[in-house]
Amino acid sequence: VQLVESGGGLAQPGGSLKLSCAASGFTFSNYAMNWVRQAPGKGLEWVSGIDGRNTRYADSVKGRFTISRDNAKNTLYLEMNLLKPEDTALYFCGKGHSITSFRPIALWGHGTLVTVST
């Protein structure tokens, strides 16, 4: 049972990145999924979640980030546009408690680092 994030890297302010999270060992379509980030020296910040049909976003990323999922590929995505330096963080995906419950997060990936800088 695991989650593996990928797609992080260096982007310029105003640029874009797309993160992926590959899930294995559980029935992916049966669970809500989340993206959570941790900026250097700061605590965890919930970024976005998706259940069977709804998406939710933190105010800090609303209008810039888009969460999606491909249940056939057991993969969660986070498309990030108009990136800002304050988006620099380690991004984790997290498995929710059920298809309707984003939290608590029952399983975490190891994270992928996003750096936004000139």
C-alpha positions in Angstrom: 0.0 0.0 0.0 1.7 3.2 -1.1 1.5 6.6 -2.7 4.4 7.9 -4.9 4.5 11.5 -5.9 6.4 12.9 -8.9 6.6 15.9 -11.1 8.2 18.4 -8.8 11.1 20.6 -9.8 12.1 24.2 -10.4 9.7 26.7 -11.9 9.9 30.4 -12.5 7.3 32.7 -11.0 4.2 32.6 -13.2 5.2 29.2 -14.5 3.4 25.8 -14.3 4.1 22.3 -13.0 1.9 19.2 -12.9 2.3 16.8 -10.0 1.3 13.2 -10.1 0.6 10.7 -7.4 0.6 7.0 -8.3 -1.4 4.8 -5.9 -1.1 1.1 -5.3 -2.3 -1.6 -2.9 -5.8 -0.3 -2.4 -8.9 0.5 -4.4 -8.1 4.0 -5.4 -11.6 4.9 -6.7 -13.0 4.2 -3.2 -11.2 7.0 -1.5 -11.1 10.8 -1.5 -7.6 12.1 -2.1 -5.7 15.2 -1.0 -2.7 17.3 -1.7 -0.9 18.8 1.3 2.2 20.9 1.3 4.9 21.9 3.8 6.9 25.0 3.1 10.5 25.3 4.4 10.3 25.9 8.2 6.5 25.9 8.3 3.8 23.4 9.2 1.6 21.3 7.0 -0.9 23.2 4.8 -3.9 21.4 3.1 -4.0 22.4 -0.5 -6.8 20.5 -2.3 -9.0 17.5 -2.2 -11.2 15.5 -4.5 -13.8 12.9 -3.7 -16.1 11.1 -6.1 -17.2 14.2 -7.9 -16.3 17.3 -5.9 -13.1 19.3 -5.6 -12.0 21.7 -2.9 -9.2 24.1 -2.7 -7.4 26.2 -0.1 -8.0 30.0 -0.7 -4.2 30.4 -1.3 -4.4 28.3 -4.5 -8.0 28.7 -5.7 -8.1 29.7 -9.3 -4.5 28.7 -9.9 -4.3 25.0 -9.0 -6.5 22.2 -10.4 -6.9 18.7 -8.8 -8.0 15.7 -10.8 -7.9 12.0 -10.7 -7.8 9.1 -13.2 -9.3 6.1 -11.5 -8.4 3.8 -14.4 -4.7 4.7 -13.9 -4.9 4.9 -10.1 -3.4 8.3 -10.3 -4.0 11.7 -8.7 -2.9 15.0 -10.3 -2.3 18.6 -9.3 -1.9 21.1 -12.1 -0.3 24.2 -10.8 -0.4 27.5 -12.8 0.7 31.0 -12.1 3.1 29.7 -9.5 4.4 32.1 -6.8 7.5 31.9 -4.7 5.3 31.2 -1.7 4.2 27.9 -3.4 7.7 26.6 -2.8 7.1 23.5 -0.6 7.3 19.7 -0.3 4.0 18.4 -1.8 2.5 15.3 -0.4 -0.5 13.3 -1.6 -2.7 11.7 1.0 -5.5 9.1 1.0 -8.7 10.1 2.7 -10.7 8.1 5.1 -13.4 7.1 2.6 -14.8 8.3 -0.7 -16.8 11.1 1.0 -14.3 11.9 3.8 -11.1 13.9 3.0 -9.8 13.6 6.5 -8.2 12.1 8.5 -5.5 11.3 6.0 -4.9 7.6 6.4 -1.9 7.2 4.1 0.9 9.6 3.0 3.4 9.7 0.2 7.0 10.7 0.6 6.5 14.0 -1.2 7.9 15.8 -4.2 9.7 19.2 -3.9 8.5 22.2 -5.8 10.7 25.3 -5.9 9.5 28.5 -7.4 12.3 30.9 -8.0 14.1 33.1 -10.6 
